[in-house]
């Protein structure tokens, strides 16, 4: 009787247990991205070891400066479209806030 797989009560309880475990698992995953969010200070990523210049923070800085000039651009657009980054840097690269972010795309190299 202990190992009878045709027990109707046990067969109904199994999906409920699986559902409860799945809900707890998903809730645990949903709570972690807030703690893992990348923090930037200009072109530098804030880490427990100090500030590190990262591509993610440089792209974010480019988008932030472009928005301050009235451009309608998101961080993801700059990150995923290299040509958009080049256009913004060529147009606004004279801004001191973009000096480390634009690098070789700055307007001083094209004159």
C-alpha positions in Angstrom: 0.0 0.0 0.0 2.9 2.4 0.6 4.1 2.3 -2.9 0.8 2.1 -4.7 1.0 4.6 -7.6 -2.7 4.4 -8.3 -3.7 6.1 -5.0 -6.0 9.0 -6.1 -5.2 11.2 -3.1 -1.5 11.1 -3.7 -1.9 11.8 -7.5 -3.9 15.0 -6.7 -1.5 16.3 -4.1 1.6 16.0 -6.4 0.7 18.9 -8.8 -0.1 21.2 -5.8 3.3 20.5 -4.3 5.1 21.1 -7.6 3.1 24.3 -8.1 4.0 25.6 -4.6 7.7 24.8 -5.2 7.7 26.5 -8.5 6.1 29.7 -7.0 8.8 29.8 -4.3 11.5 29.3 -6.9 10.2 32.1 -9.2 9.7 34.4 -6.2 13.4 33.8 -5.2 14.6 34.6 -8.8 12.4 37.8 -9.0 13.9 39.1 -5.8 17.6 38.9 -6.9 17.8 41.4 -9.9 17.1 44.4 -7.6 20.2 43.5 -5.5 22.3 42.7 -8.6 21.6 46.0 -10.4 24.7 47.7 -11.8 25.4 51.0 -10.3 27.4 53.6 -12.3 29.2 56.8 -11.4 29.8 58.5 -14.7 31.7 56.0 -16.8 32.7 53.9 -13.8 30.9 50.9 -12.4 30.7 50.9 -8.6 32.1 47.6 -7.2 33.1 46.5 -3.7 36.8 46.8 -4.9 36.3 50.4 -6.1 35.4 52.1 -9.4 36.0 50.3 -12.7 35.5 51.7 -16.2 33.1 49.5 -18.0 31.5 49.5 -21.4 28.1 49.3 -19.9 28.6 52.5 -17.8 30.3 54.3 -20.7 27.3 53.6 -23.0 24.9 54.7 -20.2 26.8 58.0 -19.9 26.6 58.6 -23.6 22.9 58.1 -23.6 22.5 60.3 -20.5 24.4 63.2 -22.0 22.5 62.8 -25.3 19.2 63.0 -23.5 20.4 66.2 -21.7 20.7 67.8 -25.2 17.2 66.7 -26.1 18.0 63.5 -28.1 15.4 60.8 -27.6 17.7 57.8 -27.0 17.6 55.0 -24.4 20.6 53.3 -22.7 19.7 50.1 -24.6 19.8 51.8 -28.0 23.3 53.1 -27.4 24.4 49.8 -26.1 22.9 47.7 -28.9 23.5 50.0 -31.9 27.2 50.9 -32.4 26.4 53.4 -35.2 24.1 55.4 -32.9 26.9 55.6 -30.4 29.3 56.9 -33.1 26.7 59.5 -34.3 26.2 60.8 -30.8 29.9 61.0 -30.1 30.7 62.8 -33.3 27.9 65.3 -32.7 28.3 65.8 -28.9 31.8 64.5 -28.3 33.1 68.0 -27.4 31.2 67.8 -24.2 33.6 67.2 -21.3 31.2 64.6 -19.9 31.8 62.4 -22.9 35.6 62.6 -22.9 36.2 59.1 -21.5 33.1 57.5 -22.9 33.5 58.3 -26.6 37.2 57.5 -26.9 38.2 57.3 -30.6 34.8 58.6 -31.8 35.3 62.1 -30.5 35.2 65.0 -32.9 38.8 66.1 -32.2 40.1 63.1 -34.2 38.1 64.0 -37.3 39.3 67.6 -37.8 
